[in-house]
Amino acid sequence: MKRIVAALALALIASCGDGPNTDDKAPDKSAPPEAAISVIGVDDLAERFVKLGLALGQHDANYVDAYSGPPEWAEAAKTEKKPLDALEQEALDILEALGVLARDGVDAREAGLKSLATAALTRIRLAKGERFTFDEEAALIYGMAPPVQDPAAFDQALADIDALLPGDGPLTERVNAFRNRFNIPAEKLQAVFDAAIAECRQRTLAHYELPEGEKFSLRFVKDKPWSGYNWYQGGYESVIEINTDLPINIDRAVDLGCHEGYPGHHVWNLFVDRDLRRRNGWIEFSILPLFSPQALIGEGSANYGVELAFADREKLDFEREVLFPLAGLDPAGAAKLQALNALKRKLSHAANYIARDYLDGRIDRAAAIALMEKYELATPERARQRLDFIDAYRAYVINYNFGRDLVAAHIERETAKGAEPWTAFEQILSSPDAAGALGAR
């Protein structure tokens, strides 16, 4: 067993303390004896991590994405508002205690808890003013840094898009003029998203038995740096918000329906709540830190979930047959829109390329926006929104593209061994150790 009987350990500490001190140096009373550290089991450390996360949320407004643990813990965090120095020491103490437990071997739960504590420590130090490079921050918070991309690959993708949409004027303007033909009219948004999410849910239910009573509510919002967000409420319920600051293209309805809903964030939260928190009793999963290696699974699986639910031409067929008529749009260009999106996926890592140079100070805001207009084919308005996201969430951008690639690679490895794709996907969603689940360990 990894938990030493408390009475025996405390007796050993007491017996050692009764004799004379033969060391010239006074004992360090600030550091607990190793025997005392060993008394702490993983359940105790998990509870301490949750309370640490709630306390950090008082300084870092974006840190706590969802919480479903004891309400009194959240209230205590608000009342006490512990200083960052105390939180930093608590994170270090948790990691030290996990190190002692690791001498008997590390299981997936302990590995996951260590990565969560390491990410929290990094966010604490960021809140205190310490700075890390983009790659350092990504590795400490998300468990790994993405590969450095060669812009030549982006240039080739742009050349292919130029061939798909030939004409006069800058490529970004041509691409956005084409895409604007497929923007959903504001009065049709509710109907289109209701249909898209319902289809995503139906396709997910064909493979998974979801908790009884699971549900979500859909809201349209403004003035956000993101396009969509899932707010897990606990009790198997989510709020899905869609940002309408900018026009929403018809192809985004299924993407956001799968990403924020089924089999994306909503389903992931259901499985974590049901399998890890309730069934296993692992209290650390009562808190969902936005900034942790779990984001690789959360965002990576949500993005991959679109192609899992809509294989091959299924997405195109559904959009043409159901969503285009609901939106009152002509489906004649739907196939070309899908081809454009396939080419644009080759530009997805441009976000990491731009964010790395921007956050590391090699380019300024104006240069970053210009690169987004070029390599992400973004309008000036969308480029500014994208950079607002990077300002707020920093290296988090890696989870959408790098995370998606890691999930895809895992599914490919497992299916090569004979696993069914949805089964392999579910195993990722229910893993307590993101790096281990994605094959990084």
N, C-alpha and C positions, 0 to 999 in steps of 0.2 A: 504494500500500500504506500501511496505517496504522502499520506498525511500521518505525521508522527503523533502519538498520543500526547495530548497537551499536558496532562498531569506529570508524565514521566519527564518530558522536556523541561518543564518548569522546576521540577525537583532537581534535575541536573544543574540548572542555572543557579538555584538557591544554594546547593552544596558547594559549588565553585565559589560562590560569593562569601562564604563564611570564613575562609582562611585568610591569612595575611597576604597583602599584595606585595609580591617580591619584585615586581617590575619597577624600575626607577620612574617610568612615566605613569601618570595618572590614567586610569581606564577611561576610554572614550564612551561616555554615557549617551552620546547622540546616536550611535549606531547600535542597533539591537544585536545580541549574540546570535550566531548562526542557528543555534538550537531554537531560539525564539522565532526566527524566520521560518524554520522548517515546520513549526506548528501550523503555519498558515497553509490551508489547502486551496485548491483551485476555485472552489465555490466561494470562499471568502474573498479571493482576489478578484473574481468576477463581480461580486457585489461592490467592492471598492472601485473597480473600473467604472461601473455604471454611475456611481456617485461622483467620481472624478469627471466623467463626461458631462453630467448635469451641471457641475460647478463650472466647467470650462465654457459651457453654453451661456453663462452669464457674462463672459468676456468676448466670446466669439459667436455672434448672433446666428451664423450659418451652420455651426457645428452640429447641433442636434436636429436631425431631419425628422425623427419620429421617436416617441417614447410611450411605452405601454406598461411601465413598471409601477411600483407603489407610488401613489400621488404624494405621500408625505416626503419621499425622497426629493421630488422635484420642488416641493415647497421649501424644504430645508435649504436646498441650493440657492433659492432666491433670497431667503432670509439671511443666510450666512455670508454669501458672496465672498468666498475665500480669495485671498490675493494670489496672483499668478505664481509668485515664488513658492507658496505652499503647494500649489497644484503641480508645479514642476517637481518638487521633492516627492510628492505622492506618486507621480508617474514613475520616477526613478525607483522608489521603494517597491512598487508593484513589479517592475521589471527585474529587480534584484531577487525578489521572492520567487518569481517564475524561473529565474536562473538556477536557484537551489532545487526546485522541483525537477528541472530538466536533467539533473544528474542521474535520475532514475529512468531517463528516456522521455521523449516528448510525443504526446499524442496530438491529433489534429485540433482538438479543442484548445490545448495549451499553446500550440503554435499560432492559432488564430487570435487568442487573447494577447499573446506577445506582440503580434503585428498591430492590433488595435491600440495597445498601450504605447507602442513606439510612435504610431501616427498621432496620438493625442499629445505626446510629449513634444513632437515637432510643431503642432499647431500652437501649443503653449509658448514655445520659444519664438514662433513667428509673432504671436500676440505681444511678446515682450520686446520685439524690435529686432530680433536676430534675423538674418537673411541667409537664404540658401540659393544655390543655383537651381535652375529649372530641373536639371537631372537629379540633383541631390534631394530636392523636395519631392519629386515623383517617387524616388526610391524609398525614402523614409516614410512617406504617407501611404503610397499605393503599392509598395512592395517591389517595384521594379521601374526602371526608366525605359522609355520607348527608344527604339533605334533612331539614329540621326538619319534623316532622309536626304537624298540627293535631289535638288530642285529639277534636275534634268528629267526625272520621271514625271514631274508635274508638267513640264513643258511638253512632253510627248502626249500626255493626256489632253492638254489644251489643243495641240495640233489635231488630234483625233476629233475633238468636239468641233473645231473649226471646219473640218471636213464634213461633219454631220449637219452643221448649220452654216453653210457658206453664205456670203453676202458682203455688203459694204458696212463700214463702221466697226467700232471696237467689238471684240468677241463678247465681252461682258454685256454690252448693250443688246447684242443680237440674242444671246442666251436668255436674258431676262424679258426681252420683248416676246420671245417664243413662249416662255413659261407663263407670262402674264395672261396668255389666251386661256389658261386653265385655272385661273384663280376662282375660288368658290365665292359666289355672291354672299354678302353678309347675312342676308335673310335666309340663306340655305345652309348655313353652317351647322345648325342644330340637327337638321335631318340627315345631313351627310355624315356627321360624326356619330350620331346614334347608330346609323346603319353600319358604318365601318367598325365600330367597337363591338357591336353585336356579332358581326361575322368573325372578328378576332376571337371573341369569347367562345363562339360555337366551335371553331376549329380547335381551340385549346381543350374544351370539354370532351372532345373526341378522344383525347389522350390522357387527360388527368381528371381525377376525382377531387374537386375543390371542396374546401370546408363548407358545411351547410350554413346558409345565411350570408355568404360572402356577397359584397355589393360595392358599388361605387356611385358617386354623384359627379356629374360633369358641369364645369363652370367655364365661362369665357371671361377672360380678364385682360387688363391693359397695364402698361408701365412696368414691364418685367424685362430682365436681361436674357430670358430663356424663351423658347417657343412652346414648351409644355412642361408640366411638373405633376408628379404624383405625390400627394401628401397622405401617408398612411395614418389612419386614425386609431388603429387598434381594433380589436373585435371583428377582424376580417372585413374591414371597411376602409375604402380610400376615397379621397377627393382628387379628381383629375382636373387640372386647370390648363386651358389652352389660351395662349397669349395672342390677342388680335391686334396688336400694335401695327403689324404689317400684314399685307394680304397673305392668305393661306392657299397654297396650291392644292389642287385635287389629289396629287400623289402623297400629300402629307397626312391625309385622313387615315389611311391604313397604317402608315408609318407610326403616327402618334398613337393610334388606337392599340397597336401591338406594343409599342415601346412603353407607354405609360400604363397600359392595361393588361392585355392578354396576348402572349404569355410573358409580358415584360414585368415592369415594376410591381404592379398589383399582385400578380401571381408569385413573384419572388418574395414579397412581403408576407403573403399568406403562408408560403412554405416555411419561411424562417420562423414566423410566429407559431405555426402549428407544430412543426417538427423539432425545432431547436429550443424555443422558449417553453412551450407548453408540454410537449411530450418528454423532452430530455430534462427540462427544468434548468436550462442554462440561462441564468439571469442576465448575462451580458448581452443577450439578444433582445432584451426589453428596450434597449436604446439603439437607434440607428444613427451612427455618426456619418455625416455626409463625407467627411474627409478620412477615409480609411481604405485598406485594400479591398474591403467588401464592395467599394464603388466599381472596381474592375469587373466584378461579377454583375453588379446591379446594372451598370450602363452597358457593359459588353454583351450581357445576355439579352437585354432589352433591344439592342440594335440587331443582334443576330436573330432574335425571335421573329422579326418580320419575315425573313426568308425561310425560317423554320415553318411558320404557319402558312405561308403562301409560296409554295415551291414552284419553280419554273415560270410558266405563263399564268399561274393562277391569280396573281395579284392584278395583272393587266386585264384578264378576263372579267374579274369581279368589278374592277373600276369601270370598264366599258359598259358592262351589262347593268350595273346597279348605281354606282356613284355618279357617273357622268349624267345620266338622266335625272337623278335627284337634284343635282346642281344646275341643271338646265344648260349643260355644256356639250359642245360637239365633240364626240369621241374620235373624230377622224385622225387626229394627231396623237392619239394615245400611245401607239407603238413607238413613235419617234421620241415621245417624252420618256418612255421607259428606257430606250436606248441611250438617251442623254443622261439619265440618272445612273445607268451602269458605268458610263464613262466618268461621271462626276465622282463616283466612289473612289476612283483612282486618285482623286485630289483630297481625300478625307484626311490624310496625314499632314496636309499643309497647315492645318490648325496647330499641330505640335511644332512644326518648323517655325511658324510665325511667333507663337507664344514663347518658345524658347529664347529667340532673339530679343523679343520685346521685354520679357520679364528679367532677362539677364542684362538688359540695358544697352544692347548693341544697336537697337533701333528705337525711335520714338513713336509716339502714338500715330502721328501722320503717316509715317513709313509703314507701320503695321496695318493701318486701314488700307493703304495703297496695295499692299501685298494681298490682303484679303479680297480686294476687288479683282486682283489679277488671278490669284491661285484658287480662290473659293468662288470666283465668278459672282461675287456679292454686289448688290447695289450699295451705294454709299450709306444709305440708311441701315441696311442689314449689316454692313461691315462695322458700323459704329455699335450696333447692338451686340455683335459678336465680341467686339473688344471690351465692351462693358462687362460681358460675361467673364472674360479672362481677367479683367481687373478684380472682379468679385471672387472668382473661384480658382484663379491661378492655374496650377498644373492639372486641375481636374479635367481639362480637355482631353487628356490622354485616354480616359476611360471609354470614350465613345468609339474611337477608332482602334487604338491598341488593344483595349479590352475586348472589342468585337473580334479582332483577329485571334486573340488568345482563346476565346470561347470557340470560334470556328475551328481552330487547330485541334482543340480538345475533342470536339464532336467528330472530326475526321479521324483522329486516332482511335476513338472508341468504336466508331462504325466499322473501321478497318478490322477490328477484332471481332466483329459480329454483333455489336450492340445496336439497339434501335435508337435513332437520333433523339426522339423525345425522352427516352429513358436516360440517355447520357446527359441531356440538357437538365433534366430534373435533379440529377446527382450534383450538378454544379450549383443549382439554386439552393440546395439544402446543405451545402458544405460550410463548416465553421471556419475553414482555412482557405482563403481565396488563393494564395500562392500555390498551396498544395493541390487544390482542385484544378487549377489551370496548368499544372505541370511544371511550375517554376521550381519546385523542390522534388 
